[in-house]
Amino acid sequence: MRTGHAVVVHGQTFEVREVTVPDPAPETILLRQEMAGICGTDLHNWQKGFAEPTFLGHENVGVIEAIGSGVTHDYVGNPLVEGDRVIFHPRRAGFSHGFQPERPGLPPFSGGFGDYIYLTDPTACFIKTSAPAQVAVLIEPFTIGVHAVLRANVQLGDTVIVQGSGAIGLLTAAAARLAGAAKVIVVGGPARRLELALRMGADVTVDIAAVPDMAERKEIVLAHTPRGAGADIVFECAGFLPAVAEGLEYIRQDGVFVEVGHFVDTGTVTISPHRHLLRRNLRLEGVWGSQPSHFVRGLPLLERGDFPYAEMVSHILPLSEARRGFDALNGSYQLDGDTVIKIALHGDAASS
């Protein structure tokens, strides 16, 4: 009987479990996990603590270890064989991969923080990819940016502001540039993330640590917009409550504000409906996750390699060091003396 490891989180405690590796049933696929990104949603849920033992990990890339009978092609019609690299949409009918509480009957390796990933839904969106693992692991957060840009209806020549320079912010900036934005302004930090932002589609960056006063930041940011009147579109990707009210100050008349960063309920904000919404004739959009169509659109763009996507994965840790990754994202954004941008876990079976 072959076994592999899977990470389970209960409260804020991490445990690495030994799990039997299944032979794939008909219409299923077993992947050998190559990389699993730690998502901001994982972090925010972990900060609250998990009431039940939960299998995490939904930003994944893996190599087909075994294919159940009846599976011949991926979601877009590419033929599949063992050894193909595959990415997948984490949500499917009645099941969200990587958010599963431990329950009787739960399929093994139902989270991406493991040596293997068991895809049990034959209708799920999984797609073969030619991208390197360090790029392909970004597909799920990249599709959030794709979704946000589509909802915003970015037009050729738009001025765009992105609040937040984490993975979602950087990839939203890249998606906005690919969609035709003429100027992309990123407001965030730390400095190393902002340096990368300039190579991920941003023209201007504003470091919140260097300019801690919101009024001063607003003056600097607006000075980079046409006639100082504000951006056509603002994407709030920071997941930080005060950023919402601040971002509403950055929009021009008839502009668009897109809320992207708050996938977990962290509280409420106070705004002026008159000044922030009505006076600006504002269009407000919210982006909840992504859909298979965004994976179909987004993967060819990642594979094209317009930006240095792989450099976003600043740290790759074994499963046993998952807690170190969460602590770094929860604190100084430093790990092993270097600034964290994106942390990925790798399975022990990845190199076997």
Backbone torsions as a table, in degrees:
resi	resn	phi	psi	omega
1	MET	NA	124.5	-178.7
2	ARG	-90.1	141.0	178.1
3	THR	-127.4	161.6	174.7
4	GLY	-143.2	176.9	-176.8
5	HIS	-105.5	146.2	176.0
6	ALA	-141.5	141.7	-179.1
7	VAL	-90.1	131.5	175.3
8	VAL	-121.3	136.7	179.1
9	VAL	-117.5	131.1	175.6
10	HIS	-133.5	125.5	-168.9
11	GLY	65.0	-117.2	172.9
12	GLN	-121.4	17.7	-176.6
13	THR	-99.1	132.9	179.7
14	PHE	-100.0	138.1	175.9
15	GLU	-134.5	136.3	175.2
16	VAL	-99.4	114.6	-177.6
17	ARG	-96.2	151.1	170.1
18	GLU	-93.9	125.4	-172.5
19	VAL	-127.7	139.2	176.8
20	THR	-68.3	132.2	179.4
21	VAL	-82.3	121.5	-175.5
22	PRO	-80.6	152.8	162.6
23	ASP	-81.4	126.8	-173.4
24	PRO	-62.9	131.8	176.2
25	ALA	-71.9	168.2	175.2
26	PRO	-53.4	140.8	178.2
27	GLU	68.4	21.7	177.5
28	THR	-127.1	166.8	179.7
29	ILE	-135.5	138.3	172.5
30	LEU	-107.4	122.6	177.9
31	LEU	-104.7	143.5	167.0
32	ARG	-89.4	113.5	-172.9
33	GLN	-65.5	129.6	175.2
34	GLU	-98.7	-46.6	178.3
35	MET	-149.2	147.3	177.0
36	ALA	-136.6	114.3	-179.2
37	GLY	-74.9	144.8	171.2
38	ILE	-87.8	118.6	-174.8
39	CYS	-93.8	154.4	174.4
40	GLY	-59.9	-32.0	176.9
41	THR	-65.6	-41.3	174.7
42	ASP	-56.8	-46.4	-177.5
43	LEU	-62.1	-48.4	-176.9
44	HIS	-63.9	-39.0	176.9
45	ASN	-66.6	-39.1	178.6
46	TRP	-65.6	-36.4	178.4
47	GLN	-60.3	-34.8	177.4
48	LYS	-77.3	-28.5	-177.0
49	GLY	93.4	137.6	-178.6
50	PHE	-91.1	124.1	-178.3
51	ALA	-67.4	-27.0	179.9
52	GLU	-128.6	154.0	173.1
53	PRO	-56.3	127.7	-170.7
54	THR	-132.8	138.4	175.8
55	PHE	-92.3	116.5	-176.8
56	LEU	-100.8	172.3	173.7
57	GLY	109.3	105.8	-178.3
58	HIS	-133.8	4.6	175.5
59	GLU	-110.6	96.5	-165.7
60	ASN	-135.6	154.5	165.1
61	VAL	-139.4	142.8	179.6
62	GLY	-153.1	170.3	179.1
63	VAL	-109.6	137.0	-178.2
64	ILE	-63.6	118.2	176.5
65	GLU	-87.9	-42.1	-179.8
66	ALA	-156.6	147.5	-177.7
67	ILE	-119.5	128.1	174.8
68	GLY	-70.6	157.3	179.8
69	SER	-60.3	143.2	178.7
70	GLY	95.1	-13.0	178.0
71	VAL	-95.8	117.3	-177.8
72	THR	-126.1	-27.0	-175.1
73	HIS	-138.3	158.8	177.1
74	ASP	-86.5	-171.2	-172.6
75	TYR	-62.7	-30.3	-177.6
76	VAL	-102.9	4.8	174.2
77	GLY	101.7	6.3	176.4
78	ASN	-74.6	135.4	176.5
79	PRO	-66.7	145.8	-176.2
80	LEU	-117.5	141.8	172.0
81	VAL	-139.7	162.4	175.3
82	GLU	-59.2	138.6	-177.3
83	GLY	99.3	-13.3	177.1
84	ASP	-69.1	142.2	173.5
85	ARG	-84.0	135.6	-172.2
86	VAL	-136.1	141.1	167.4
87	ILE	-115.3	164.2	-177.5
88	PHE	-152.7	151.1	173.2
89	HIS	-76.3	129.7	-173.2
90	PRO	-73.6	-18.1	-177.5
91	ARG	-104.9	140.2	173.0
92	ARG	-148.7	-178.0	-172.3
93	ALA	-56.6	115.1	174.2
94	GLY	72.2	12.4	-172.8
95	PHE	-154.7	132.8	174.1
96	SER	-118.9	108.7	-178.8
97	HIS	-63.2	129.9	176.6
98	GLY	91.6	9.3	175.3
99	PHE	-134.8	29.5	-167.6
100	GLN	-97.1	117.0	171.1
101	PRO	-64.7	147.9	-179.7
102	GLU	-68.9	117.0	-178.1
103	ARG	-139.0	154.8	174.1
104	PRO	-58.5	136.7	178.9
105	GLY	86.2	-3.6	178.4
106	LEU	-66.3	128.7	178.9
107	PRO	-60.3	147.2	177.1
108	PRO	-65.1	154.0	178.6
109	PHE	53.0	52.6	178.9
110	SER	-90.0	5.1	172.6
111	GLY	-129.4	156.6	-176.6
112	GLY	-80.8	-10.8	176.8
113	PHE	-84.2	70.9	-178.5
114	GLY	-159.2	172.9	177.4
115	ASP	-70.6	-29.9	-177.4
116	TYR	-132.4	165.0	175.7
117	ILE	-133.3	126.4	-177.8
118	TYR	-108.2	109.8	179.9
119	LEU	-94.3	109.8	-169.9
120	THR	-104.4	-4.7	-176.8
121	ASP	-103.7	112.2	-178.2
122	PRO	-65.6	-15.8	179.5
123	THR	-92.6	-0.7	-174.9
124	ALA	-67.8	157.0	176.6
125	CYS	-87.7	102.5	170.6
126	PHE	-128.4	138.1	-170.6
127	ILE	-135.1	133.0	174.1
128	LYS	-68.2	144.0	-178.4
129	THR	-137.6	149.8	175.1
130	SER	-97.9	-3.2	-177.6
131	ALA	-70.8	148.0	171.8
132	PRO	-59.2	153.7	-177.2
133	ALA	-56.9	-37.4	-176.8
134	GLN	-69.6	-17.6	173.5
135	VAL	-94.9	-45.8	-176.7
136	ALA	-60.9	-30.0	-179.7
137	VAL	-64.1	-15.5	-178.7
138	LEU	-89.2	0.5	-172.1
139	ILE	-60.5	-41.4	-177.3
140	GLU	-65.0	-51.1	176.0
141	PRO	-64.7	-32.6	178.1
142	PHE	-63.0	-37.2	-179.8
143	THR	-69.6	-22.4	171.6
144	ILE	-64.9	-43.6	175.9
145	GLY	-63.7	-40.7	177.3
146	VAL	-60.5	-46.8	179.3
147	HIS	-60.1	-45.3	-178.5
148	ALA	-61.7	-43.5	-178.9
149	VAL	-66.9	-38.1	177.3
150	LEU	-66.4	-42.0	179.1
151	ARG	-65.2	-36.1	-179.7
152	ALA	-74.1	-21.3	-176.4
153	ASN	59.0	54.3	178.1
154	VAL	-57.4	133.1	-179.0
155	GLN	-110.2	155.5	175.0
156	LEU	-54.1	127.4	177.0
157	GLY	91.0	-0.4	-179.2
158	ASP	-65.1	150.4	166.8
159	THR	-98.7	126.9	-173.0
160	VAL	-124.4	137.7	171.8
161	ILE	-114.0	132.0	175.0
162	VAL	-115.3	120.8	175.4
163	GLN	-94.2	121.0	-178.7
164	GLY	107.2	132.4	-178.9
165	SER	-122.2	28.0	167.8
166	GLY	-78.1	-166.7	-175.8
167	ALA	-59.1	-44.8	-178.6
168	ILE	-65.1	-42.7	179.6
169	GLY	-63.9	-46.1	-179.7
170	LEU	-62.9	-42.0	-177.7
171	LEU	-75.6	-29.6	173.5
172	THR	-68.1	-39.4	175.6
173	ALA	-59.9	-43.9	178.9
174	ALA	-63.2	-43.6	-179.5
175	ALA	-64.6	-38.9	178.8
176	ALA	-64.1	-41.1	177.5
177	ARG	-64.1	-43.5	179.1
178	LEU	-63.1	-29.6	-179.0
179	ALA	-80.3	-8.3	175.3
180	GLY	117.5	5.3	177.8
181	ALA	-59.8	135.8	-179.8
182	ALA	-84.2	-32.6	178.2
183	LYS	-137.9	131.7	178.2
184	VAL	-122.9	123.1	-179.9
185	ILE	-113.3	124.6	179.9
186	VAL	-110.9	126.6	178.3
187	VAL	-111.1	116.7	-177.5
188	GLY	178.4	-141.8	-177.2
189	GLY	162.4	176.0	-4.9
190	PRO	-68.8	-177.1	-171.8
191	ALA	-59.4	-39.7	-176.9
192	ARG	-64.9	-36.7	176.9
193	ARG	-63.9	-39.1	-179.8
194	LEU	-69.8	-32.5	174.6
195	GLU	-61.8	-42.9	178.3
196	LEU	-68.1	-34.6	179.6
197	ALA	-56.3	-36.3	-179.8
198	LEU	-66.1	-22.5	177.2
199	ARG	-99.1	-0.6	179.3
200	MET	-110.4	20.4	174.5
201	GLY	114.4	-10.6	-178.8
202	ALA	-80.2	144.3	173.6
203	ASP	-96.5	-33.3	-174.4
204	VAL	-137.2	141.2	172.6
205	THR	-127.1	148.0	176.4
206	VAL	-127.9	119.8	-175.5
207	ASP	-88.1	117.9	-177.4
208	ILE	-68.3	-23.1	176.5
209	ALA	-74.7	-37.7	178.9
210	ALA	-75.8	-27.3	179.3
211	VAL	-127.0	76.7	-174.1
212	PRO	-73.4	-19.7	-177.9
213	ASP	-81.9	124.3	-175.3
214	MET	-63.6	-39.8	-179.3
215	ALA	-63.9	-40.2	178.4
216	GLU	-68.1	-40.0	177.2
217	ARG	-61.1	-42.5	-179.8
218	LYS	-60.0	-43.0	-179.8
219	GLU	-61.7	-43.2	-179.9
220	ILE	-66.3	-46.6	-177.4
221	VAL	-62.5	-48.8	-177.2
222	LEU	-64.7	-27.6	178.5
223	ALA	-64.0	-19.8	179.2
224	HIS	-94.5	5.1	177.9
225	THR	-104.5	156.8	-178.0
226	PRO	-56.7	123.8	178.6
227	ARG	59.6	16.3	-180.0
228	GLY	67.1	19.7	-172.0
229	ALA	-92.9	-4.5	179.5
230	GLY	110.1	170.5	-176.1
231	ALA	-86.2	155.8	171.9
232	ASP	-66.6	-38.1	-176.4
233	ILE	-141.8	136.6	171.9
234	VAL	-119.1	128.4	174.7
235	PHE	-107.0	117.2	175.5
236	GLU	-88.9	104.5	-177.3
237	CYS	-117.3	7.1	-174.8
238	ALA	-79.3	-28.7	-175.4
239	GLY	67.5	29.2	-177.1
240	PHE	-124.4	119.1	-169.4
241	LEU	-52.6	-46.4	-179.1
242	PRO	-61.4	-20.0	179.9
243	ALA	-66.3	-25.0	-177.9
244	VAL	-65.7	-54.6	179.6
245	ALA	-62.9	-37.2	179.0
246	GLU	-64.6	-43.7	-178.6
247	GLY	-63.6	-33.0	178.1
248	LEU	-65.7	-19.8	177.0
249	GLU	-79.8	-11.0	-173.9
250	TYR	-95.6	-1.8	-170.0
251	ILE	-95.9	139.8	175.9
252	ARG	-76.9	170.6	171.9
253	GLN	-56.7	134.4	180.0
254	ASP	67.4	21.1	179.8
255	GLY	-84.6	-176.0	-175.6
256	VAL	-127.7	132.1	173.7
257	PHE	-113.6	126.2	-177.0
258	VAL	-118.2	116.5	178.1
259	GLU	-87.5	117.6	-175.1
260	VAL	-121.1	-28.1	-163.7
261	GLY	-86.2	-14.3	-172.1
262	HIS	-103.9	75.5	177.3
263	PHE	-80.2	-12.6	176.6
264	VAL	-123.1	141.0	-178.0
265	ASP	-71.0	110.3	178.7
266	THR	-110.6	7.8	177.5
267	GLY	127.1	-160.9	-175.5
268	THR	-124.8	163.4	177.4
269	VAL	-127.1	157.8	176.6
270	THR	-105.5	125.2	176.1
271	ILE	-131.4	167.8	174.5
272	SER	-100.2	108.3	179.2
273	PRO	-56.0	-36.8	-179.7
274	HIS	-68.0	-54.2	-172.3
275	ARG	-76.8	-41.9	-174.8
276	HIS	-81.8	-32.4	-173.4
277	LEU	-108.7	-61.9	-172.1
278	LEU	-68.6	-48.4	-177.6
279	ARG	-59.7	-30.2	179.9
280	ARG	-88.0	-6.0	-174.8
281	ASN	52.4	45.9	-167.0
282	LEU	-78.4	147.0	168.1
283	ARG	-106.7	125.2	-176.9
284	LEU	-109.0	128.0	-179.8
285	GLU	-125.3	146.8	172.4
286	GLY	-123.4	139.1	-177.3
287	VAL	-113.4	117.3	178.2
288	TRP	-111.0	99.7	176.6
289	GLY	62.9	-155.3	179.8
290	SER	-140.3	171.1	-177.7
291	GLN	-122.9	164.1	178.2
292	PRO	-52.7	-35.5	-179.7
293	SER	-61.3	-30.6	178.4
294	HIS	-72.2	-31.3	174.5
295	PHE	-68.0	-41.5	179.2
296	VAL	-62.9	-40.5	178.4
297	ARG	-72.9	-42.4	-169.3
298	GLY	-78.3	-36.2	-174.5
299	LEU	-60.0	-45.7	178.2
300	PRO	-60.2	-30.3	177.9
301	LEU	-69.9	-42.2	175.3
302	LEU	-61.6	-44.5	-178.4
303	GLU	-63.2	-28.8	-179.5
304	ARG	-68.2	-29.8	172.7
305	GLY	71.8	40.8	179.0
306	ASP	-65.5	-27.4	-177.5
307	PHE	-127.5	162.7	-178.1
308	PRO	-78.7	65.5	-174.8
309	TYR	-56.3	-41.5	-174.9
310	ALA	-59.6	-28.0	-179.9
311	GLU	-67.8	-15.4	177.1
312	MET	-67.0	-29.4	180.0
313	VAL	-81.6	91.3	-173.2
314	SER	-82.3	-25.3	-176.4
315	HIS	-142.2	136.4	175.8
316	ILE	-124.1	119.5	-174.4
317	LEU	-118.6	151.8	171.5
318	PRO	-71.0	162.4	-179.2
319	LEU	-55.1	-36.6	-176.9
320	SER	-65.9	-14.4	-178.9
321	GLU	-109.2	23.2	179.3
322	ALA	-56.3	-41.0	-178.4
323	ARG	-61.0	-37.0	177.2
324	ARG	-59.9	-41.1	179.3
325	GLY	-64.2	-44.3	179.6
326	PHE	-65.7	-40.8	179.5
327	ASP	-62.4	-39.3	179.6
328	ALA	-64.8	-42.3	179.6
329	LEU	-70.7	-22.5	-178.3
330	ASN	-90.8	-4.8	-173.9
331	GLY	-130.3	-105.6	-169.4
332	SER	-89.6	-3.8	-173.3
333	TYR	58.4	31.4	176.0
334	GLN	-123.2	139.7	177.0
335	LEU	-148.1	124.5	-178.6
336	ASP	54.9	37.0	175.4
337	GLY	78.6	11.4	-177.4
338	ASP	-130.4	151.7	179.4
339	THR	-70.7	133.9	177.5
340	VAL	-80.2	132.0	169.6
341	ILE	-112.0	-64.6	175.3
342	LYS	-135.1	130.9	177.5
343	ILE	-105.7	132.1	175.1
344	ALA	-122.2	145.4	172.6
345	LEU	-99.9	147.8	174.6
346	HIS	-122.0	144.5	178.7
347	GLY	-76.6	152.7	178.0
348	ASP	-65.2	-24.9	-178.5
349	ALA	-84.1	-4.9	-172.6
350	ALA	-61.3	-34.2	-176.5
351	SER	-101.2	4.9	-176.6
352	SER	-79.9	NA	NA
